[in-house]
């Protein structure tokens, strides 16, 4: 296993003089010709001031507005650096957008100046965690659209990664971690997603089906995705699945009660992605390096994309919600760490 820190938040300039870059992380990646193209989530916040307020940036139309919250106000909970919580309305302390980076070797990336900013009412708190799926020469990008209306899964499409067309909300709140399979299965498109709110159920990965990529139904939970060796408080799809000789291989994340993340794998039936055939016996990638254990949100490794070839897979992931790393795994390593899922209904 080879790990490497490749992009640091300090490598990027903020989009405004009154902002600073809190993190560049959770990138989507895809191979296009002889390039590796990366879509990076860039989180920015207002530069801190000497007063006791927290300034929250939001988007309305194409304009940024600022909400000032008093740290001494007992109606607000400031204990989480990412979110300010209130009985009536929660706010994010940062505002995320996407930037395009390109590489010839998959290691050294150059940002080409292309940026995608939030602009709809469902994106007023930012856009986050993209995944890229190529279908018939078009690149479909699922992402989390955050606003006062909750966390929704939205879709956009591009052919060149310079211009992008928004296709709207495809899964309503609260939902995230959505990835679309790169080819149809039995005449239907498939996706993985993670409904996020329930007073009864667990935070599990679900499947969905579609005939047109816009309208999704026949939702089913992937019970077999839950790991047996650790208590997972939540799971979520990571990189876009890819087809192997054994079935669909999915790299996804699992987090425990202490919010420590790990990356693992599962194998889905080639003809029925609702069936989990195998899953990891132990983590593929754990937060172990200093850049994975210490940072804005420590002990986090979170993937939205990978590149696969005959030699194995290269997983690109966010570390501590701050920087971007890559890890190369040989396929023998992945398969050797898999166990058959038994006695579980999917």
Buried (B, 14 or more C-beta within 10 A) or exposed (E): EEBEBBBBBEBBEBBEEBBBBBBBBBBBBBEBEEBBBBBBBBBBBBEEEEEEBBBBBBBEEEEBEEEEBEEEEEEBEBEEEEBBEEEEEBBBBBBBBBBBBBBEEBEEBEBEEBEBBBBBEBBBBBBBBBBBBBBEEEBBBBBBBBBEBBBBBBBBBBEEBEEBEBBEBBBEBBBBBBBBBBBEBEEBBBBBBBBBEEEEEEBBBBBBBBEEBEEBEEEEBBBBBBBEEBEBEBBBBBBBBBBBEBBBBBBBBBBBEEEBBBBBBBBBBBEBBBBBBBBBEEBBBBBEBEBBBEBBBBBBBBBBBBBBEEEBBBBBBBBBBBBBBBBBBEBEBBBEBBEEBEEBEB
